[in-house]
Amino acid sequence: MRITIIGTGYVGLVTGAGMADLGHKIVCVDKNEYIVNKINSGISPIYEDGLTELLIQAISNTNLSAPMDLENSIL
């Protein structure tokens, strides 16, 4: 599946990373540039055990991306 998640808080980012780990193509949109940059660098902006490892894997296999542009991110 191809899924767009709006917001990268505890629910959005954890859900997105988990679904990306299952092989889905996930776009996690956020309006905060600092958070988007951290996610795209493989660094979790929130603490959740194992989340950073999931992000690194999902980004490296291109299953997860985090843009700021909502209009062009709807899949």
N, C-alpha and C positions, 0 to 999 in steps of 0.2 A: 504494500500500500504506500501511497504518497500522502503525507499528513502535514498540515501546517498547524503549529501550536502558537497561540498568541500569549506572550508572557513567559518569563523564564524564572519564576520563583520556585518554591519547593514543589509545587504540583506540576507546573509546566515543564521544567527542566528535567526532573526525575522521570516523568512520564515519557518525554521525548527521548532521553538517553536509553531508557529501558526498551522502548519500541525500536529504536535504531539498533540496539543489540540483537533484537529478533530479526533484523534484516529489512526493516521498513525504511523508506526514505523520509526523513523528518526535517522540517524547517521550523526552528524555534525563533519567532520574531519578538524583538523587544525594542523599546524606544530609548533605552539607556546605552549609549555608546561604550561606556566603560565595561558594562556587563557583557555586551556582544563581543567586544574584543577579547575578554577573558575566555569566554566559551570557545571562540574560534581558535584560541591558542591552546585549548585543551586544559584549561584551568577552571575549576568550578567556582563560581562566585558565592556559593552557599555550601554549608557542610552537610554532607550526607555520605555515610560510609560507602566507599567503593565508587562514588559518582565520578571522580576525576578519572579513574581508570576506564570507566564506560565512555566518558567523553573522548578521551584520547583514541580509543579504539574506533568509536563511531565516526569521528572526524577523519581519521586516517583511512578508513574504508569508504569515505564519502557518503555515509548514511545520515549524517547530521550536519546541518549548517545553521548559522545564526546571523541573519541580516537584520537591519533596522527598517527596511522598506516594506511595510505591510502590503501596500497595493500590488507590488510586483512579486510578492512571496506566496500568494494564495495559489496552491497547487491544483 
